[in-house]
């Protein structure tokens, strides 16, 4: 008899409480406290959305459940109709420049790309690119190296990926091309040559996912899944139901596969499957089985539209996961600082934090440092030099205070002080003194960037690195900036926001600075924490308000999204600089000057458990 371990690859574990990791989906364990065998059973619900204005199949789709774009497709003949979905209804948008079907779709509803496709009436695959800005289509830059249609696509407008497809029916290609917003470059091919495949359309260019598809001899479906790492493809877990012409969404570690056509025997299927980065599990089926669909969204909020069953369809269906439904991020009050102040800086983690310096009522340049344990603040020694608008890096027991404006004179300093968890001592001064600077890293490997000097009064683009023994000037920022948030490590840092309501994000790779995602709310003097691919930016001064901001935004390495606002809008605050964007403290700041501390808990999944049997 086949055992559970032989099927799943793991034995049934005995645990005292249910696991909280989403990867436990599909596993079985014995909960000794409840006296039951338990599991997380895939579910999710499908509901009807608004109908498209133009019924069609072989259409292209991109975006999310509440902001989708569908364009092109085949009615008999093809169409150039383009429509936008707002989560409730479809509205006609400007037509696609060509009458086409099967174009690759990259990006979002307001920054989309259509690549290639099957052009009518010339009846051939094309290599052209079209850009959509939310109001009109225009000719994009670059042409595909391989003209094709019905391919896989993912990424964003300036960092997209195209793979597979028909070059001309029935010839199938495995070619992969990366798009940088202006040109395409050839990459390693798919291992399984295929067309009419699906992709995790929310995945970045360097972590894509290809699944299902139509393989030679044509009209033969495959369950194959492949993962892309920015260079090459490797095998992932196979779909339970082989299919092509399916819809796909999500990311490489949280994807959704929807409907499609299984061949042979060439029948439409209603199956939905969820991918956790290793294997697929079955979720509830769509209402109308269909193939050659448009679709997208995430593994928790999926969408399919159009396609065909016995007829060409205009209907839309929306998927909502009952397992992975998120619990919203929250801010909660923490213990108040002992010294009310603003213009302070901080480092460490939510439960082992550190703040130092600043300006308090009646004291222009504070020397006081404080430690946080997740609930209350205690004395953290005194700086030898009182200062404000400095930067801090490191952890609670190995912190570093960098630069700022110092006492007794109102002058810019390049002085460094090191904290060992008990006392502060002088460190090695960096080269160019500055205040309102950005910083990232540890006490042995850090980077500082930007800032401002008082005399001469000038904003800086200078960047310096610390290797544990000396400071070295390295490549400058693209332009001078102050008041930006800084986080990450020396070789993967972020500079976020800045003066006059800057929305810019700059990414540092240890050598050069490049543009990253754009903030929804431009601001300066906010608090940053996390890594280059998982950051958080909080509060600050926003000229667009105008005034102090309570905004919280989360960064995934590509784009910023709004999260739950802080309770107290403020600027010039101290914060942790943990290695994640899901746990953070902020303390002090000007709103007016406060001693308030708030604690952030990031969005978490609410897992749905099911009892299989009782003892």
N, C-alpha and C positions, 0 to 999 in steps of 0.2 A: 504494500500500500504506500502511495506517495505521501510524504509528510509535509507539513506546513513549511518547515525549513527548506526542503527541497524545492518547493514552489516559489517561496518568497525570498529565500537566501538568508533568512534570519530565524532563530528559534523564537518561540513564544516566551516572553519575559514575564516574571512576576514582579509587580511594582506596587508600592503602597499608595501612589497617586497617579492619575492619568498624565501622560506626557503632554507638554505644551508646545512642542515643535510641530509645525505644519507638515514636516516630512513624515510624521507618524500616520498620515492619511493612508488607509488601506492596510495598515498593520493590525495585528491582533495581539493583545497582552492580557494578563490576568491581574486585575486590581484586587489585592488581598484585603484592602480596607472595605471594599464594597462586596467582596466575595463573588465577583462576576468577571467573565471574559468580556473585553471591551474593544472597541475599534472606532476609528473615524471613517464614516461611510460617506462617500461622495454623494452629494445631492444637488442642490441648486434648483432654481425655478426659472422657467421661460415664460415670458408674457408678451402679448402683442404690442408692437409699437405702431407709429403712424405709417401709412402706406406711401411708397414712392410715387411721384407723379408720372414717371415713365417706367413701365414694366420692362425688364431686360435680364439677360443672363450674360455671362462672360464679362461682367463689368469690373471696374477697379474700385477698391474701397480703402479708405485710410481714416485714422482718427480714433476717437473714443466713443463710448455709448451715448454721450451727451453732446458730442461735437464731431460728427462724421461727415465725410465727403464721398459721394459716389459719382463716378463719371464714366462716359463711354459705355460700351456693351453691345450686345447683339439682340435685336428684336426680330430681324429678318426684313430689311438689311440691318447694318450696324447703325449706331447713333452717336452723336457727340454731346448728348444731354448731360448736364452736370447739376447735381443737387446737394444741398447742405441739410444736415439733420441736427436738431437742437435737443434731442432727447424726447421729443413729443411729436414733432411733425417735420416733413421735408418741404423745403422751398427751392424753387428753381434758381440756379446761379448762372453766371455767364457760361456759354457752351465751351466745351473743350475745343481747342483749335482745329482738331482733325476728327473726322468720322472714323472711329477706331474701336477695337475691343482688345482686352487682354493686356493693357499697359501696366507696367509696374508702378505701384503707388507707394510713395515715401513721404513721411512727415506728418503734419497736422492740418486741421481744417483751414488754418490761416497762413500756413507756410508749407505748402505741399508741392510734390514733384510727381509728374507723370513721365515715365520713361519707356521708350519703345512702344510695342503694341502691334496689332495687325491692322493695317490701313486699308480702308475701302475708298474708292473703288479699285485701287491698284492691286488689291489682294496680295499684299506682301508685308513681311515684317519690316519695321523701321527702327532706326537707331536714334531718333530725335528725343529731346528732353523739353518738357513744358513746365513752367513754374506757376503756382497759384498763390496769391497773396491775401486771399480771403474776399477779394472783390473782383479780380480779373485774372485771366490766364495770359501768359506771355512766353515767348520763346526762351528757353533756358540755355545755360551754357553747357557745352560739352556734348559729345555724341557717344553712344555706346560703342565699344569695340566690336561687339557682336549684336547685330540686329536680332530682335526676338520678340515673342509675345507669350502671355500666360506663364510668366516667371514668378519667382519669389522676390520679395522686397522688404526692407526694414530700414530703420534709422531715421535721421532727420534731414532737413533740406540741405544742410552743409556737410553732412557725414552719413551718406546713405550706402546701401548695399543692394545689388541686383544679382540674382543667381538662378540658373536653370532656365527652362522655357523651350518653346518651339522656335527654331530658326525659320523653318518653313515646314508645314505639316507634310509628312510625319517625322521629320528630322528633329531630334531632341538634343539639347546641349546641357553640359554641366558647368559651363563657364561662369565664373564669379567675377564681378567688377565692383570696386569701391568708387564712390562719388564724393568729391570734396566741395561740391557747390559750383565747380567750374569745369571739371574734367573727370573722366573715368580712368581707372587703372586696373589692369588685369591682376587677378589673384589666383590662388590655387583652386582648382575645380572641385565641385561636389564629388563625393565618392560614388553616389548613385545618380546617374544622369536621369533627369526627369523634367516634366512640364506640368502645368496645372497643380502645382504644389502650394502649400501654405507656409506662412512664416509667422514668427512671433513679432507682429508689426510694431510693437512698442519697444522692441529690443534695440540697443545701440549698435552701431556699425561693428564694433569689436566683440560683440557677444550675441550673435544672431542665432536663430534656430530655424531649420528647414524640416518639414514633415509632410508625409503623404506624397502623392503625385502620380503622374501618368508616365510609365516607363516603357521603353521598347520591349517587345513589339507594342505599338501604341494601343491605347484603351485597355492597358493592364495596370491596375492600381498597385501601390506599394505602401507598406506600413512604416517604411524606413524613416528614422529621425537622425538628423545630423546637427552638430553644434559647431559654431564658428568662433574662433578665438582672436580674430583680427589678422590671421595669417592662413590657417588651414582648417579643414573640416574633420571632425571625428564623430564616430558613431555614438548615438544616444539610445535611450530606450525606445522600442518599437511601439507604434500605435496598436491598440487592441483590434481596431477595425481598419483594414486596408482601404484606402480611398484616394480619389483625386477630385479636383474642383471643389475643395472644401474651404471653409473660412478659418482664419487663424488670428490670434491676438496674444497679448501679454509679452512676457520676456523669456529669456533662456531658462530661467529657473522657476517660472510661474506662467505657463502658457495654456492656451485653450485651443482645442480643435473642434470644429463645428460642422456637422452635416457632411455632404459630399456624395461621390458616386463610387460604389464598389464594383469592380469589374475584373474578371467575370464574376457574377452574371450580368454586370452593367445595370445595376439598380441603385436608385437614390437611397441614402440612409439618413436616419435622424439622430445618430449617435453624437454625443458630446463627451470629450475626454479632457482631463486636466493633467498637466505635466509639472512635476516638482523639481526638475533638473536631473532626475534619474529615471523615472518611470511614469507611464500614463495610467490614470485611473478613470473609471467610468462615472459620469455624472448624468443627470436627467436629460432626456431627449427633447429636441425641438418639437414643436407642434406639427410643422409641415416639413417632411423630408424633402431635401432639395440638393442640387449640385450647381456648380459654376456660379457661385455666389460672390457677393461683396461682403466684407465683414471686417471686424477688428475689435478694439477695446482691450480689456485686461482679462485675466483669469477669473476675476471676481465680478466683472461687469462687461460681459461680452455682447456683441451685436452681429447679426447677419441680416442681409437685405438682398432683395432680388433673387436671381437664380432661376432654376427651372425644375419642375417635377414632370407632370404630364403636360403642363403648359408653362409659358414664361410668366414669372411672378413679379409683383410689385410690393409684396408684404415684407414687413420688418419684424424680427423677433429679438427680444432682449433677455440676456441671461444675468441672473443675480445669484451669486454663491451664498448658500446658507451655511457653509463651512468656514469659508475664509472672509466672511463679512467683517470688515475692520472695526475695531473700537477706536473712536476718534482720539487724537492727541489731546493732551490736557496740560494746562499750567495750574499749579497749586502753590499756595503760600508756604514759604519756608521760614526758618528762624531769622529774625532781624539782625543786621550787622550791629556790633557794639558801637561803632563810630559811623555816624551818618556822614556820607560824602559822595562826591561825584569826581569825574576825571581820574578814577582809579583804574587798575588793570587786574586781570585775574588769570588763573591757570588751574590745572588739576582736573579732577572729576567731580561728579555730582555729590559723591559721598566722601571725597577726600580733596576738598577744594582749597584754594589759596587766593587772597586778594591783598594788594599792597598799594600804598601811596594814595594820592588824590588830594582833593580840597574839601575841607569840612567847614561848617559855620565857625568863623573866627580863626581858622588855621588855613593859610594859603597853600602850604606845602606839607602834607601829612607824611610822617614817617611810620605810622602804624600799619602793621600787617595782621591779618586774621586768617585762621584756618576754619574750614567747614567740614562737618562730619555727616552731613545729610539732614541734620535737624537743628544744629545750633553752631554759633561762632565762638571761638576762643582765641586768645592772644597768639599771634604768630611772630613775635619778635618785632624789632624796630629796624627800619632802614637807617643806615648811617647818614644818608642824605635825603631830606624830604624832597619829594618830587610829585608832579602830576602829569597826566597825558603821556605816561610811559607805556611800555608793552611788557607783558610777562609771558614766558614760555615754561614748559616743563611740567613737573608734578609737585604735589604738596611737599614731598621730602627732598626734592631736587629742583627747586624753582630758580628762575633767573629774571631779575628786573632790569629793563633795558631802556636807557635814554630818558627822555622827558624834559620838562622844564623844572629847574631845581631852585632851592633856597640856598643862601639868603637872597641873592640877586635873581632877577627874572631872566635867567639865561638858559639857553639850550645846552643839554649835556650829552656826552657820549659814554657816561659812566655806567658800569655794570655791577650789579650786586647778586651774589649767589646765596641761596637759602638751602640749608641741609635738614630742615624739619625742626630746627631749634633756634638757630641764629643766622643773621645775614653777615656776609663778609664781602670785601671788595673783590671784583673780578677784573678781567682784562677789558679795558675800554675798547670800543669799536672805533672805526676810522672817522666817520662823519657824524657829529652830534645832531640830534633831531628829536622832535616830539610829534605826537599824533601819527606814529609810524605803524606799519603792519609787521607782524612777526609770526613765525611758525617754527616748530621743532622742539628739541630737548635741550638739556644743559650741556650736551656734548656735540650736538649737531643741529644748528639752528640757522635761520635766514631772516634778515630784517630788510624791509623795503619801504621806499617812499618816506613820507613825513615832511616836516617843515623846520626851518631854522628861524631864529628871531633876528640874529644879526650875522650876516645880512638877511633881510626878510625874503626868504626864497623857499619855494616848494621843491622837493627833491624827487628825482627818479632813481637815485642811487640804491643799489642792492649790495648787501654784504653777507658773507657766510662765515659761520663759526665752526671749527672742526674739533673743538675741545682744547685747543692750545693757542690758536691765533685767528684773527679776522682777515678775510680776503675780499676785495672788491670784485664783483662779477658783473655779468651783463645787466644793464639798467632795465627798469620798467619801460614799456613803450612810450610813456609820458609821465611827467611829474604828477604826484598825487599825495594827498594826506587824508587822514580820517577814515581810511578803509579798514574793514575787518580783515584779520589775518588768521589762518588756521592751516592745519595739515602738518607735513613733515618737511625737512629741508629739501628733499628731492621731489616732492609732490605737494606744493603749497598752493593756497588760494589767496588772492587779494580781492575783496568784495566791497563794492560800492565806493563811496568817496564824496568829495564836496560837490556842491551845486546839484545834489540829487542824482549822482551818478548811479546808473543801473548796471554798470559793467562788472564782469567777473573776469579775472585774469588767472590763468593756470601756469604754474612754474614746474618744470621737469628736472630741475637741478642745473639747467643750462639756459633755457630760453623761456620767455613768457608768451603765451598765446591766449586769444580770446576764448572765453567760456560762455555759459548761459547768461541770459539777461534777467535781472531782478524785476519782479512785478512792481515793486515800490522802490524807487531810487532813494538812497539815504546815505548819510555819513554818521560816524561815531556810534555805530551799532556794535553788537557783540556777536562773535563768530566762534563756532566750535565744530569738531568733526574732522573728516578727511576730505581729500580732493574729490572723491566720488560719493561721499555721504556727509554733506555739510549742513549746517543750520546757521541762519543769520537772523538776528533778533533786534527789534527796536531801532533807535537811532533818530537822527534829525532828518526830516523829509520836507524839502521846500514845497513839494506839491500839496502838502496838507493845508497851510504850512505849519510846522511845529514838530513836536515830538511824536514819534510813531510807535504803535504797539504791534506792528506787523511781525509775523514769524514766517520765514520761507525755508523750504527744504530743498537741497540740491542733490541730484543723483549722478553727477558727473557730466550731465548734458544740459539739463533744464531745471529751473526753479519752479516750485509749486507752493501756493499759499497753504499754511497750516493754521492751527488755532492761535489767535492773538494772545499776547500777554495781557495781564490785568492792568498794569501800570505802564503807560507810555513813558519813555525816557531816552536819554542819550548819555554818552560818556559813562557807561556802566562797566562793572567787572563781571567776568563769567568764567566758567570752566572751559577747557579746550580738550575735551575727551576725544577718543578715537571713533566716536559714532555720532549720529545726529538724532538719537532717540532718548538721550538722557543728558540734562544740562541744568546748571543753575545760573541765574543772573542776580546781581546784587548791587545796591546803590544806584547812583546815577542822578541825573537832574530831571525833575518832573513836577514841582521843584525838587531840591536836593532831598534824597530819601535814604533810608536804611533798609528798605524792603528787599526781601529775597523771594524769588519765585523759582519753582522747580518744574522742568519740562519732562513729560513722559510721552514718547512718540507713539504713533499709531501702531496698534497691535491687532493680530487676528483673533477672532473669537471662534474657537474650534467647536465643532458639533460632535459630541460623543454619542455612541450608541452601545447599549448593553446587548451582547449576543446571547449569553445564557447565564444563569446563576448556578452557584455550587449547591 
